[in-house]
């Protein structure tokens, strides 16, 4: 099991959290997504490590940005 | 045709706008809902005047508050 934490900018409400969670959850191998709205911290748990580029693409698909 | 403008508090993003628009649009007789996110101004156009209580209920159903 692999766990990585990213920072997502632009989320302002629980609808935003739901959108980001939904897009990241669709990535193959992702088991869980936990979002802390105040900090933008997004923790992704997956069976195998997921390339950051895939996380970034999912976040952008939801309409937000990965920090850094 | 009747047009009234209300102020809704708590909307932070376009998802919030969509939720409020959807709930108010479901009220009988409502033809159009226009939301200005920065100010929270919500303009409702309807065939007949709509009781403020119905607007308030729809806004609260969406998870927001009518100011005043």
Backbone of each chain as nested JSON, in Angstrom:
{
  "chains": [
    {"id": "A", "residues": [
      {"number": 1, "name": "UNK", "atoms": {"N": [0.851, -1.199, 0.0], "CA": [0.0, 0.0, 0.0], "C": [0.882, 1.242, 0.0]}},
      {"number": 2, "name": "UNK", "atoms": {"N": [0.508, 2.238, -0.771], "CA": [1.276, 3.467, -0.9], "C": [0.419, 4.659, -0.489]}},
      {"number": 3, "name": "UNK", "atoms": {"N": [1.037, 5.605, 0.225], "CA": [0.279, 6.805, 0.618], "C": [1.097, 8.045, 0.293]}},
      {"number": 4, "name": "UNK", "atoms": {"N": [0.499, 8.977, -0.396], "CA": [1.181, 10.232, -0.739], "C": [0.265, 11.4, -0.453]}},
      {"number": 5, "name": "UNK", "atoms": {"N": [0.867, 12.514, -0.03], "CA": [0.075, 13.711, 0.245], "C": [0.493, 14.84, -0.679]}},
      {"number": 6, "name": "UNK", "atoms": {"N": [-0.489, 15.502, -1.246], "CA": [-0.294, 16.62, -2.176], "C": [-1.017, 17.838, -1.623]}},
      {"number": 7, "name": "UNK", "atoms": {"N": [-0.663, 19.004, -2.137], "CA": [-1.417, 20.206, -1.783], "C": [-2.135, 20.713, -3.025]}},
      {"number": 8, "name": "UNK", "atoms": {"N": [-3.442, 20.875, -2.88], "CA": [-4.276, 21.347, -3.99], "C": [-4.765, 22.758, -3.658]}},
      {"number": 9, "name": "UNK", "atoms": {"N": [-4.612, 23.655, -4.612], "CA": [-5.068, 25.03, -4.384], "C": [-6.373, 25.297, -5.135]}},
      {"number": 10, "name": "UNK", "atoms": {"N": [-7.167, 26.191, -4.56], "CA": [-8.38, 26.635, -5.242], "C": [-9.665, 26.035, -4.706]}},
      {"number": 11, "name": "UNK", "atoms": {"N": [-9.562, 25.038, -3.821], "CA": [-10.789, 24.442, -3.271], "C": [-11.357, 25.386, -2.206]}},
      {"number": 12, "name": "UNK", "atoms": {"N": [-12.643, 25.707, -2.335], "CA": [-13.252, 26.657, -1.396], "C": [-14.404, 26.075, -0.587]}},
      {"number": 13, "name": "UNK", "atoms": {"N": [-14.917, 24.933, -0.996], "CA": [-16.092, 24.398, -0.293], "C": [-16.155, 22.888, -0.462]}},
      {"number": 14, "name": "UNK", "atoms": {"N": [-17.144, 22.284, 0.169], "CA": [-17.25, 20.823, 0.125], "C": [-17.579, 20.296, -1.274]}},
      {"number": 15, "name": "UNK", "atoms": {"N": [-18.169, 21.149, -2.123], "CA": [-18.386, 20.715, -3.508], "C": [-17.044, 20.536, -4.212]}},
      {"number": 16, "name": "UNK", "atoms": {"N": [-16.12, 21.452, -3.92], "CA": [-14.783, 21.36, -4.517], "C": [-14.091, 20.09, -4.037]}},
      {"number": 17, "name": "UNK", "atoms": {"N": [-14.196, 19.82, -2.751], "CA": [-13.618, 18.606, -2.17], "C": [-14.187, 17.372, -2.88]}},
      {"number": 18, "name": "UNK", "atoms": {"N": [-15.488, 17.369, -3.093], "CA": [-16.129, 16.22, -3.745], "C": [-15.624, 16.039, -5.168]}},
      {"number": 19, "name": "UNK", "atoms": {"N": [-15.431, 17.147, -5.889], "CA": [-14.956, 17.062, -7.275], "C": [-13.548, 16.495, -7.35]}},
      {"number": 20, "name": "UNK", "atoms": {"N": [-12.675, 16.988, -6.482], "CA": [-11.288, 16.512, -6.476], "C": [-11.238, 15.041, -6.063]}},
      {"number": 21, "name": "UNK", "atoms": {"N": [-11.996, 14.707, -5.029], "CA": [-12.033, 13.319, -4.55], "C": [-12.497, 12.382, -5.658]}},
      {"number": 22, "name": "UNK", "atoms": {"N": [-13.536, 12.79, -6.364], "CA": [-14.096, 11.948, -7.416], "C": [-13.085, 11.711, -8.542]}},
      {"number": 23, "name": "UNK", "atoms": {"N": [-12.423, 12.775, -8.978], "CA": [-11.483, 12.624, -10.089], "C": [-10.284, 11.76, -9.7]}},
      {"number": 24, "name": "UNK", "atoms": {"N": [-9.731, 11.981, -8.512], "CA": [-8.567, 11.186, -8.098], "C": [-8.972, 9.731, -7.865]}},
      {"number": 25, "name": "UNK", "atoms": {"N": [-10.181, 9.523, -7.357], "CA": [-10.646, 8.159, -7.079], "C": [-10.752, 7.319, -8.348]}},
      {"number": 26, "name": "UNK", "atoms": {"N": [-10.904, 7.995, -9.487], "CA": [-11.058, 7.262, -10.754], "C": [-9.734, 6.699, -11.278]}},
      {"number": 27, "name": "UNK", "atoms": {"N": [-8.608, 7.126, -10.685], "CA": [-7.309, 6.625, -11.139], "C": [-7.165, 5.153, -10.72]}},
      {"number": 28, "name": "UNK", "atoms": {"N": [-6.7, 4.325, -11.627], "CA": [-6.509, 2.895, -11.346], "C": [-5.622, 2.7, -10.121]}},
      {"number": 29, "name": "UNK", "atoms": {"N": [-6.06, 1.861, -9.218], "CA": [-5.252, 1.509, -8.062], "C": [-5.463, 2.387, -6.852]}},
      {"number": 30, "name": "UNK", "atoms": {"N": [-6.192, 3.492, -7.004], "CA": [-6.442, 4.375, -5.861], "C": [-7.546, 3.775, -4.993]}},
      {"number": 31, "name": "UNK", "atoms": {"N": [-7.236, 3.624, -3.696], "CA": [-8.188, 3.028, -2.766], "C": [-8.925, 4.063, -1.922]}},
      {"number": 32, "name": "UNK", "atoms": {"N": [-8.227, 5.169, -1.617], "CA": [-8.852, 6.169, -0.748], "C": [-8.259, 7.539, -1.023]}},
      {"number": 33, "name": "UNK", "atoms": {"N": [-9.101, 8.544, -0.876], "CA": [-8.678, 9.939, -1.025], "C": [-9.233, 10.7, 0.172]}},
      {"number": 34, "name": "UNK", "atoms": {"N": [-8.349, 11.388, 0.884], "CA": [-8.782, 12.178, 2.036], "C": [-8.361, 13.627, 1.816]}},
      {"number": 35, "name": "UNK", "atoms": {"N": [-9.312, 14.543, 1.932], "CA": [-9.034, 15.956, 1.667], "C": [-9.269, 16.777, 2.93]}},
      {"number": 36, "name": "UNK", "atoms": {"N": [-8.298, 17.641, 3.253], "CA": [-8.475, 18.604, 4.335], "C": [-8.672, 19.97, 3.687]}},
      {"number": 37, "name": "UNK", "atoms": {"N": [-9.909, 20.437, 3.694], "CA": [-10.238, 21.664, 2.954], "C": [-9.43, 22.887, 3.405]}},
      {"number": 38, "name": "UNK", "atoms": {"N": [-9.299, 23.149, 4.723], "CA": [-8.595, 24.374, 5.126], "C": [-7.153, 24.457, 4.619]}},
      {"number": 39, "name": "UNK", "atoms": {"N": [-6.457, 23.33, 4.584], "CA": [-5.048, 23.349, 4.166], "C": [-4.866, 22.946, 2.706]}},
      {"number": 40, "name": "UNK", "atoms": {"N": [-5.861, 22.31, 2.109], "CA": [-5.734, 21.815, 0.743], "C": [-4.96, 20.509, 0.658]}},
      {"number": 41, "name": "UNK", "atoms": {"N": [-4.654, 19.908, 1.809], "CA": [-3.899, 18.648, 1.806], "C": [-4.783, 17.507, 1.296]}},
      {"number": 42, "name": "UNK", "atoms": {"N": [-4.26, 16.779, 0.321], "CA": [-4.983, 15.652, -0.262], "C": [-4.114, 14.411, -0.109]}},
      {"number": 43, "name": "UNK", "atoms": {"N": [-4.581, 13.439, 0.661], "CA": [-3.831, 12.214, 0.888], "C": [-4.443, 11.1, 0.056]}},
      {"number": 44, "name": "UNK", "atoms": {"N": [-3.589, 10.486, -0.749], "CA": [-4.046, 9.448, -1.674], "C": [-3.445, 8.115, -1.253]}},
      {"number": 45, "name": "UNK", "atoms": {"N": [-4.296, 7.135, -1.013], "CA": [-3.846, 5.791, -0.677], "C": [-4.11, 4.889, -1.878]}},
      {"number": 46, "name": "UNK", "atoms": {"N": [-3.076, 4.149, -2.278], "CA": [-3.207, 3.326, -3.48], "C": [-2.452, 2.011, -3.306]}},
      {"number": 47, "name": "UNK", "atoms": {"N": [-2.824, 1.039, -4.122], "CA": [-2.18, -0.27, -4.038], "C": [-0.73, -0.195, -4.489]}},
      {"number": 48, "name": "UNK", "atoms": {"N": [-0.46, 0.643, -5.487], "CA": [0.899, 0.882, -5.966], "C": [1.09, 2.393, -6.06]}},
      {"number": 49, "name": "UNK", "atoms": {"N": [2.333, 2.867, -6.044], "CA": [2.543, 4.31, -6.168], "C": [1.927, 4.838, -7.466]}},
      {"number": 50, "name": "UNK", "atoms": {"N": [1.334, 6.033, -7.399], "CA": [0.719, 6.654, -8.573], "C": [1.609, 7.821, -9.004]}},
      {"number": 51, "name": "UNK", "atoms": {"N": [1.901, 7.903, -10.292], "CA": [2.738, 9.002, -10.803], "C": [2.084, 10.343, -10.495]}},
      {"number": 52, "name": "UNK", "atoms": {"N": [2.905, 11.305, -10.044], "CA": [2.368, 12.617, -9.706], "C": [1.649, 13.246, -10.895]}},
      {"number": 53, "name": "UNK", "atoms": {"N": [2.129, 12.944, -12.1], "CA": [1.497, 13.513, -13.297], "C": [0.029, 13.084, -13.415]}},
      {"number": 54, "name": "UNK", "atoms": {"N": [-0.259, 11.87, -12.946], "CA": [-1.655, 11.398, -13.026], "C": [-2.517, 12.116, -11.997]}},
      {"number": 55, "name": "UNK", "atoms": {"N": [-1.932, 12.34, -10.809], "CA": [-2.657, 13.087, -9.783], "C": [-2.913, 14.509, -10.282]}},
      {"number": 56, "name": "UNK", "atoms": {"N": [-1.851, 15.105, -10.847], "CA": [-1.978, 16.474, -11.359], "C": [-3.066, 16.572, -12.425]}},
      {"number": 57, "name": "UNK", "atoms": {"N": [-3.096, 15.607, -13.315], "CA": [-4.096, 15.625, -14.39], "C": [-5.51, 15.518, -13.818]}},
      {"number": 58, "name": "UNK", "atoms": {"N": [-5.676, 14.68, -12.797], "CA": [-6.999, 14.499, -12.188], "C": [-7.447, 15.782, -11.482]}},
      {"number": 59, "name": "UNK", "atoms": {"N": [-6.506, 16.401, -10.767], "CA": [-6.818, 17.64, -10.051], "C": [-7.21, 18.736, -11.052]}},
      {"number": 60, "name": "UNK", "atoms": {"N": [-6.468, 18.811, -12.151], "CA": [-6.766, 19.833, -13.163], "C": [-8.086, 19.533, -13.868]}},
      {"number": 61, "name": "UNK", "atoms": {"N": [-8.375, 18.266, -14.058], "CA": [-9.657, 17.877, -14.66], "C": [-10.813, 18.357, -13.777]}},
      {"number": 62, "name": "UNK", "atoms": {"N": [-10.596, 18.336, -12.465], "CA": [-11.628, 18.792, -11.522], "C": [-11.718, 20.315, -11.485]}},
      {"number": 63, "name": "UNK", "atoms": {"N": [-10.706, 20.986, -12.049], "CA": [-10.748, 22.446, -12.11], "C": [-9.859, 23.148, -11.086]}},
      {"number": 64, "name": "UNK", "atoms": {"N": [-8.893, 22.406, -10.519], "CA": [-8.017, 22.975, -9.483], "C": [-6.555, 22.762, -9.87]}},
      {"number": 65, "name": "UNK", "atoms": {"N": [-5.66, 23.203, -8.993], "CA": [-4.24, 23.106, -9.303], "C": [-3.492, 22.381, -8.194]}},
      {"number": 66, "name": "UNK", "atoms": {"N": [-2.484, 21.633, -8.604], "CA": [-1.56, 21.031, -7.644], "C": [-0.48, 22.07, -7.343]}},
      {"number": 67, "name": "UNK", "atoms": {"N": [-0.24, 22.304, -6.066], "CA": [0.791, 23.282, -5.699], "C": [2.165, 22.697, -5.971]}},
      {"number": 68, "name": "UNK", "atoms": {"N": [3.104, 23.546, -6.297], "CA": [4.495, 23.118, -6.475], "C": [4.754, 22.497, -7.823]}}
    ]},
    {"id": "B", "residues": [
      {"number": 1, "name": "UNK", "atoms": {"N": [-44.692, 39.111, -15.76], "CA": [-43.371, 38.609, -15.329], "C": [-42.919, 39.368, -14.095]}},
      {"number": 2, "name": "UNK", "atoms": {"N": [-42.362, 38.643, -13.148], "CA": [-41.923, 39.234, -11.887], "C": [-40.428, 38.991, -11.706]}},
      {"number": 3, "name": "UNK", "atoms": {"N": [-39.73, 39.996, -11.191], "CA": [-38.29, 39.825, -10.96], "C": [-37.938, 40.326, -9.566]}},
      {"number": 4, "name": "UNK", "atoms": {"N": [-37.28, 39.503, -8.783], "CA": [-36.868, 39.895, -7.435], "C": [-35.413, 39.522, -7.231]}},
      {"number": 5, "name": "UNK", "atoms": {"N": [-34.721, 40.343, -6.444], "CA": [-33.318, 40.062, -6.151], "C": [-33.125, 39.847, -4.658]}},
      {"number": 6, "name": "UNK", "atoms": {"N": [-32.41, 38.807, -4.331], "CA": [-32.119, 38.424, -2.95], "C": [-30.604, 38.379, -2.769]}},
      {"number": 7, "name": "UNK", "atoms": {"N": [-30.175, 38.378, -1.512], "CA": [-28.751, 38.174, -1.248], "C": [-28.574, 36.854, -0.511]}},
      {"number": 8, "name": "UNK", "atoms": {"N": [-27.73, 36.012, -1.073], "CA": [-27.452, 34.695, -0.488], "C": [-26.026, 34.7, 0.05]}},
      {"number": 9, "name": "UNK", "atoms": {"N": [-25.873, 34.255, 1.283], "CA": [-24.537, 34.203, 1.882], "C": [-24.005, 32.771, 1.896]}},
      {"number": 10, "name": "UNK", "atoms": {"N": [-22.692, 32.655, 1.819], "CA": [-22.046, 31.35, 1.965], "C": [-21.584, 30.727, 0.667]}},
      {"number": 11, "name": "UNK", "atoms": {"N": [-21.973, 31.308, -0.464], "CA": [-21.523, 30.735, -1.739], "C": [-20.065, 31.127, -1.975]}},
      {"number": 12, "name": "UNK", "atoms": {"N": [-19.228, 30.121, -2.274], "CA": [-17.801, 30.401, -2.446], "C": [-17.275, 30.062, -3.829]}},
      {"number": 13, "name": "UNK", "atoms": {"N": [-18.026, 29.295, -4.609], "CA": [-17.505, 28.878, -5.912], "C": [-18.66, 28.569, -6.852]}},
      {"number": 14, "name": "UNK", "atoms": {"N": [-18.303, 28.222, -8.071], "CA": [-19.332, 27.974, -9.086], "C": [-20.184, 26.74, -8.781]}},
      {"number": 15, "name": "UNK", "atoms": {"N": [-19.637, 25.823, -7.975], "CA": [-20.471, 24.69, -7.57], "C": [-21.608, 25.176, -6.68]}},
      {"number": 16, "name": "UNK", "atoms": {"N": [-21.289, 26.125, -5.803], "CA": [-22.308, 26.693, -4.915], "C": [-23.374, 27.405, -5.746]}},
      {"number": 17, "name": "UNK", "atoms": {"N": [-22.926, 28.159, -6.725], "CA": [-23.849, 28.867, -7.62], "C": [-24.783, 27.868, -8.303]}},
      {"number": 18, "name": "UNK", "atoms": {"N": [-24.214, 26.767, -8.766], "CA": [-25.017, 25.751, -9.461], "C": [-26.052, 25.138, -8.523]}},
      {"number": 19, "name": "UNK", "atoms": {"N": [-25.675, 24.896, -7.271], "CA": [-26.606, 24.29, -6.313], "C": [-27.774, 25.223, -6.02]}},
      {"number": 20, "name": "UNK", "atoms": {"N": [-27.471, 26.487, -5.787], "CA": [-28.524, 27.468, -5.491], "C": [-29.433, 27.659, -6.701]}},
      {"number": 21, "name": "UNK", "atoms": {"N": [-28.821, 27.762, -7.874], "CA": [-29.598, 27.94, -9.103], "C": [-30.547, 26.767, -9.31]}},
      {"number": 22, "name": "UNK", "atoms": {"N": [-30.029, 25.564, -9.097], "CA": [-30.84, 24.362, -9.308], "C": [-32.036, 24.315, -8.359]}},
      {"number": 23, "name": "UNK", "atoms": {"N": [-31.794, 24.612, -7.079], "CA": [-32.894, 24.528, -6.107], "C": [-33.966, 25.581, -6.37]}},
      {"number": 24, "name": "UNK", "atoms": {"N": [-33.543, 26.803, -6.671], "CA": [-34.533, 27.864, -6.917], "C": [-35.282, 27.599, -8.222]}},
      {"number": 25, "name": "UNK", "atoms": {"N": [-34.584, 27.042, -9.21], "CA": [-35.215, 26.767, -10.506], "C": [-36.344, 25.75, -10.393]}},
      {"number": 26, "name": "UNK", "atoms": {"N": [-36.287, 24.928, -9.335], "CA": [-37.316, 23.896, -9.161], "C": [-38.645, 24.451, -8.639]}},
      {"number": 27, "name": "UNK", "atoms": {"N": [-38.631, 25.714, -8.19], "CA": [-39.874, 26.315, -7.684], "C": [-40.826, 26.567, -8.854]}},
      {"number": 28, "name": "UNK", "atoms": {"N": [-42.093, 26.221, -8.684], "CA": [-43.094, 26.421, -9.732], "C": [-43.136, 27.88, -10.17]}},
      {"number": 29, "name": "UNK", "atoms": {"N": [-43.123, 28.096, -11.472], "CA": [-43.266, 29.442, -12.005], "C": [-41.965, 30.184, -12.221]}},
      {"number": 30, "name": "UNK", "atoms": {"N": [-40.869, 29.644, -11.7], "CA": [-39.578, 30.312, -11.882], "C": [-39.058, 30.044, -13.296]}},
      {"number": 31, "name": "UNK", "atoms": {"N": [-38.725, 31.13, -14.0], "CA": [-38.252, 31.007, -15.376], "C": [-36.744, 31.127, -15.489]}},
      {"number": 32, "name": "UNK", "atoms": {"N": [-36.162, 31.952, -14.612], "CA": [-34.727, 32.18, -14.717], "C": [-34.15, 32.555, -13.367]}},
      {"number": 33, "name": "UNK", "atoms": {"N": [-32.911, 32.124, -13.14], "CA": [-32.181, 32.453, -11.914], "C": [-30.798, 32.933, -12.341]}},
      {"number": 34, "name": "UNK", "atoms": {"N": [-30.428, 34.126, -11.89], "CA": [-29.106, 34.668, -12.225], "C": [-28.37, 34.955, -10.921]}},
      {"number": 35, "name": "UNK", "atoms": {"N": [-27.174, 34.415, -10.795], "CA": [-26.403, 34.565, -9.56], "C": [-25.111, 35.323, -9.839]}},
      {"number": 36, "name": "UNK", "atoms": {"N": [-24.837, 36.318, -9.001], "CA": [-23.544, 37.014, -9.055], "C": [-22.74, 36.554, -7.843]}},
      {"number": 37, "name": "UNK", "atoms": {"N": [-21.762, 35.715, -8.094], "CA": [-21.03, 35.085, -6.988], "C": [-20.333, 36.092, -6.053]}},
      {"number": 38, "name": "UNK", "atoms": {"N": [-19.614, 37.087, -6.578], "CA": [-18.891, 37.996, -5.665], "C": [-19.802, 38.706, -4.668]}},
      {"number": 39, "name": "UNK", "atoms": {"N": [-21.0, 39.089, -5.095], "CA": [-21.896, 39.83, -4.204], "C": [-22.949, 38.944, -3.546]}},
      {"number": 40, "name": "UNK", "atoms": {"N": [-23.168, 37.747, -4.075], "CA": [-24.22, 36.884, -3.571], "C": [-25.607, 37.275, -4.05]}},
      {"number": 41, "name": "UNK", "atoms": {"N": [-25.68, 38.223, -4.979], "CA": [-26.985, 38.653, -5.495], "C": [-27.601, 37.556, -6.375]}},
      {"number": 42, "name": "UNK", "atoms": {"N": [-28.846, 37.219, -6.061], "CA": [-29.56, 36.188, -6.817], "C": [-30.836, 36.818, -7.364]}},
      {"number": 43, "name": "UNK", "atoms": {"N": [-30.946, 36.897, -8.665], "CA": [-32.125, 37.492, -9.291], "C": [-33.003, 36.382, -9.846]}},
      {"number": 44, "name": "UNK", "atoms": {"N": [-34.252, 36.403, -9.413], "CA": [-35.198, 35.354, -9.785], "C": [-36.285, 35.962, -10.661]}},
      {"number": 45, "name": "UNK", "atoms": {"N": [-36.446, 35.404, -11.828], "CA": [-37.504, 35.847, -12.736], "C": [-38.571, 34.758, -12.786]}},
      {"number": 46, "name": "UNK", "atoms": {"N": [-39.828, 35.183, -12.585], "CA": [-40.914, 34.195, -12.505], "C": [-42.177, 34.747, -13.165]}},
      {"number": 47, "name": "UNK", "atoms": {"N": [-43.066, 33.833, -13.51], "CA": [-44.306, 34.239, -14.169], "C": [-45.197, 35.004, -13.191]}},
      {"number": 48, "name": "UNK", "atoms": {"N": [-45.163, 34.606, -11.925], "CA": [-45.912, 35.29, -10.869], "C": [-44.957, 35.503, -9.707]}},
      {"number": 49, "name": "UNK", "atoms": {"N": [-45.236, 36.471, -8.834], "CA": [-44.351, 36.662, -7.68], "C": [-44.241, 35.382, -6.858]}},
      {"number": 50, "name": "UNK", "atoms": {"N": [-43.049, 35.108, -6.344], "CA": [-42.812, 33.923, -5.521], "C": [-42.615, 34.393, -4.072]}},
      {"number": 51, "name": "UNK", "atoms": {"N": [-43.283, 33.744, -3.136], "CA": [-43.15, 34.106, -1.725], "C": [-41.697, 33.96, -1.286]}},
      {"number": 52, "name": "UNK", "atoms": {"N": [-41.213, 34.947, -0.522], "CA": [-39.827, 34.908, -0.07], "C": [-39.537, 33.63, 0.725]}},
      {"number": 53, "name": "UNK", "atoms": {"N": [-40.533, 33.141, 1.43], "CA": [-40.337, 31.921, 2.224], "C": [-39.956, 30.734, 1.341]}},
      {"number": 54, "name": "UNK", "atoms": {"N": [-40.485, 30.717, 0.119], "CA": [-40.159, 29.609, -0.789], "C": [-38.728, 29.743, -1.293]}},
      {"number": 55, "name": "UNK", "atoms": {"N": [-38.331, 30.979, -1.562], "CA": [-36.944, 31.22, -1.987], "C": [-36.001, 30.825, -0.848]}},
      {"number": 56, "name": "UNK", "atoms": {"N": [-36.363, 31.272, 0.36], "CA": [-35.526, 30.973, 1.526], "C": [-35.369, 29.455, 1.714]}},
      {"number": 57, "name": "UNK", "atoms": {"N": [-36.477, 28.735, 1.574], "CA": [-36.435, 27.28, 1.756], "C": [-35.528, 26.622, 0.713]}},
      {"number": 58, "name": "UNK", "atoms": {"N": [-35.603, 27.114, -0.52], "CA": [-34.779, 26.539, -1.594], "C": [-33.296, 26.811, -1.338]}},
      {"number": 59, "name": "UNK", "atoms": {"N": [-33.005, 28.034, -0.902], "CA": [-31.608, 28.407, -0.617], "C": [-31.063, 27.547, 0.517]}},
      {"number": 60, "name": "UNK", "atoms": {"N": [-31.882, 27.352, 1.54], "CA": [-31.433, 26.541, 2.689], "C": [-31.303, 25.071, 2.3]}},
      {"number": 61, "name": "UNK", "atoms": {"N": [-32.173, 24.615, 1.421], "CA": [-32.078, 23.243, 0.914], "C": [-30.736, 23.034, 0.204]}},
      {"number": 62, "name": "UNK", "atoms": {"N": [-30.265, 24.075, -0.467], "CA": [-28.978, 23.997, -1.165], "C": [-27.795, 24.089, -0.197]}},
      {"number": 63, "name": "UNK", "atoms": {"N": [-28.09, 24.516, 1.035], "CA": [-27.02, 24.574, 2.029], "C": [-26.495, 25.981, 2.311]}},
      {"number": 64, "name": "UNK", "atoms": {"N": [-27.267, 27.006, 1.921], "CA": [-26.831, 28.394, 2.091], "C": [-27.907, 29.181, 2.838]}},
      {"number": 65, "name": "UNK", "atoms": {"N": [-27.654, 30.471, 3.041], "CA": [-28.582, 31.294, 3.797], "C": [-28.991, 32.516, 3.002]}},
      {"number": 66, "name": "UNK", "atoms": {"N": [-30.25, 32.898, 3.188], "CA": [-30.726, 34.16, 2.646], "C": [-30.383, 35.249, 3.659]}},
      {"number": 67, "name": "UNK", "atoms": {"N": [-29.752, 36.324, 3.191], "CA": [-29.404, 37.413, 4.109], "C": [-30.67, 38.179, 4.472]}},
      {"number": 68, "name": "UNK", "atoms": {"N": [-30.684, 38.731, 5.663], "CA": [-31.774, 39.603, 6.096], "C": [-32.995, 38.876, 6.595]}}
    ]}
  ]
}
